[in-house]
Amino acid sequence: MADTTNQRAEADGRSTRWNAHRARRQTDVLDAAVAAIEEDGPDVGVKQIAERIGLPRSVVYRHFKDRAELDELIRGRIVESLMACLAPALAPGGTVLGAIRGAVGAYLDWIALHPRLHAFLGLGNPAPGAGSEVVAGTKAAIAVQVGALFEAVLKSFGEDSALARSLAVGIVGFVDAAVNDWLATTPGELGGAEFAEFLTCSIWSVLDGNLRTLGVRLAPDQALSELLGG
């Protein structure tokens, strides 16, 4: 009985050490992958990633189920960077229009700093209902956060907040599609500052127009703290 217990403990110990080793190795691979994408572009291969950490390609694959899992985990690492940039901008503060402009600016600034990482995220979402769960989940999470802000604004005016989520989802989808199209077709024709102002004015117009149908008049220079009771 004692031998069986000892054998089980040794097996558990080996399993724990392997899991820790696998987690460390995955982290090394993901860090190398992000660096390779930043330097070489979104079509980077596993061989390039492996060379960065001095491993054979076969060893890299040993720590992931397949290339699809590796790519999805890379997207997760990229999204962490994006959300760290966006989080302060999505926190309510300043005026209504200022908050919109700040969020738009933070997003476009991140893309300007990491264009190849943004392109890699785009590769994971080629069509509605397909592609990366990480990318889709990130858009949904941003929509939820924006929707909660819209809901608070509507409630501050005593209005039904049922519209808030749909409004947020629509705005997030519009921004995503507009940014992708701008990056693909118009850089140089429409500068970054002009495009940021276009997005800011568009978001404000959609928000203002929907509020007006409810009889709500929201001033663009109104402080969010007044609306949210801060």
Salt bridges, closest charged atoms under 4 A:
ASP31 OD1 - ARG77 NH1 2.40
GLU38 OE2 - HIS114 ND1 2.77
GLU39 OE1 - ARG52 NH2 2.61
ASP71 OD1 - ARG67 NE 2.67
GLU72 OE1 - ARG75 NH1 2.72
GLU80 OE1 - ARG77 NE 3.69
GLU151 OE2 - LYS155 NZ 3.07
ASP176 OD2 - LYS139 NZ 2.84
GLU197 OE2 - ARG101 NH2 2.88
ASP208 OD2 - ARG212 NE 2.90
